[in-house]
Amino acid sequence: MKMTKANPIELQKHLKGVDYPATKEELIETAIEQGADKKLNLITRTITRR
């Protein structure tokens, strides 16, 4: 399965106001609240912990 890359500007726009460090769940919740589309939500959900 080919991984789609997120547009960094779009991602930054949808994560505005996040207090870091943040959990994956907090990032997803904020992206949804900020109106991220389904594609960006899918990409955000695939973020792995480093």
N, C-alpha and C positions, 0 to 999 in steps of 0.2 A: 504494500500500500504506500503510495507516494504521499509524503508529508507536505501539506500546504503551508507556505510561510505567511505569517501575519505581517501586515503593513505596520511597521513600528510606530508611525504617526497615529494611525487609527487605534492601535493598542494603547498608546500613551493617552489618547483622548478619552478612552473608555475606562482608564484606571486613574483618572484625575481624582485627587483627594484621598488616595489610599495612604494610610500611615504605615511606613515600613519599619521593621520587617512585618510582612503580612503572610498569612497562611494561604495555601492554594484556594481554599474555600472562600476566604475573604476576597481574593482577587476575582474569582468567578462571580460572587455576589455583587461586587462593585461593578464589574463589566456589564452584568445584566441590568442593574439599576441605571446605568449610564446609557442604556439603549444599544448595546452591542448586538450585531446581527448574529444569526445562527452560525455562520462560518467562523466568526471570531470567537463565539462561545465554544465551539468544538475545539478550536486551536487552544484556547485558554484551558480547557479541561484536560488537554494532553500534556500540560506542563509537568515535568518531572522534578523532583526534589534533587538538588545537587549538594 
